[in-house]
């Protein structure tokens, strides 16, 4: 098709043809970007949920250890006792309060100094301080947490609110440590007050870097406006989750002296957070969702601070488990972990490893049972910050914008008035002042997702290579795209459009086949690793996070050190549970080599650092830039 | 390794590509996609249909009683045919450059944002305001405030 054809063709006709061409081309370009944006999203989600499955793996490891506890008595690490050790507090409440009051804050500290009971001066001081990147002194954190714990103890599991006292209630979803989002919400919507009540629906912490600041602000407002500020518990308000997803680390880094005690208090505070809120007896708000067993009346009677999702469920129950405690645990886990699905029915949520997938029929039944009209929940990231499903009976509200990466999604909040019709407000925090083009946003998010995906490939390298080679009998280094996609899908077990992703992950040879070795090309170990075989290195890399959690549990005083013996025993147990064969000599050699100063203990953070990877292309960019 | 040149292989590979692209937009994992995403899927598979072309395709793909969704069973044969017959071929860079040159009637070597906006929002298959804004944000040189269309091409 040529545009500049005969002279008889009018100018208008030619310009119209040109316009159509450009429009056709541009729409195709945008569609291509949209496809990339979509699969980038899929990648982030798959990896996130796979991480939650790892959590289930870890729990099953702990129960495996419990099963083998007799073998370990006297010889094994003190891991079991560490896990079983609920925070036994030898101090009485009064003594504790006095102790905090007596902590001396040096003159040089320039941050806010809180005084209880809190006033608006205190919350304003906190907001200003955090905007200027200051840290609140450990003393005040402890006092704040202590007061919050006292306050929460007298709250019921389910809180009933009414819109008649204020014009509208604002409901926010997951914040995940993103202080920028919280500040943006306060900026757009005003601070909490008697005229401006708020509900925060869980997952305040983990992943983002300012989880501490967020909970300080939220708890401060909670104490200041107890009738107008409400917090629901999320699945991340849990100490095992915090070990894995970063909150524990953040606290220990910001509070070297008081960190441990802060974490202990936090454990109590989290377990005392209410589980649900009901507005006007019509709107139910919970963090995750519901199941076909959910019953609000039963839920109200549960002793919520005794029910800890995951680990302690294995630990605290003596066989035969009293049926009531099992049921209580189930109800709470369902509330905190479930996700809605589009098909009818209620099935186990295998993705997350806890809670259910609940269908429209389950929602309908529950709403009818308790004469409700709407369920508001959070727990899942949505591109627009919110999403409706189940014929508008379920709303997901998510308040952490750019959750996966810069530009990945908006955040949102809901305003609900007496007519109970939700209004949605969206926003997106932006790091740069200049607005990025669609192309730039997609590129940044995609880069991040692909890096994460490449690390997954690297972590399973030997398994993948072995499977690739099964198709490559002549040892050419190449297999078809089909075969490549099949292998990757079955080994990684991530439901992603592998064919569409292939151009970003592996090279094609001249004959159109995939050079399978190229998937691993631009990743390499970050530091010279201790003398271990490649296989062992890979296993260590794959289970870095789990090991980190286990070591953190062993290391009760958070010194960063554990004994060589503890390390050896733990590693042995872990690998036998995984079914990975590692001989004792190798472990001994490795243990000895990482005990750099030969004092019988290792700095496990250093050790884990050795198994970090770098992306070679990033390194090149850094060197050039 | 399978014989890469057999017709069957080509069809199978094509269908797998289609299936992959479809899955990206199949949010409920029940082999249906929202009809409004059909254009994106077709284009992401390398085709350059016009809006009118899409309109016709969608009419073919919709159910007797339109549900707002398109099922995979209907999409696959239609899309396979489109790809194997190489319909809606890509627009080459030469052609695109010519198109810009046609619009640049005064032969300035660049286009003013207002000029381009006038053409693309009033002629052909008009852009929405959103489409126009997005294109301008990517295409306009921030210093000179014009569209240096020759720079788009290598």
Interface residues (C-beta under 8 A of the other chain):
Chain A: X1 X2 X3 X4 X11 X14 X15 X16 X17 X18 X19 X20 X21 X22 X23 X24 X25 X26 X27 X28 X30 X31 X32 X34 X35 X38 X39 X42 X342 X343 X435 X437 X438 X439 X471 X479 X480 X481 X482 X483 X485 X497 X498 X499 X500 X511 X512 X513
Chain B: X1 X2 X4 X12 X13 X16 X17 X20 X21 X23 X24 X25 X28 X30 X39 X40 X41 X42 X43 X44 X47 X48 X49 X50 X51 X91 X95 X96 X98 X99 X100 X102 X103 X105 X119 X120 X123 X124 X125 X126 X127 X131 X134 X135 X137 X138
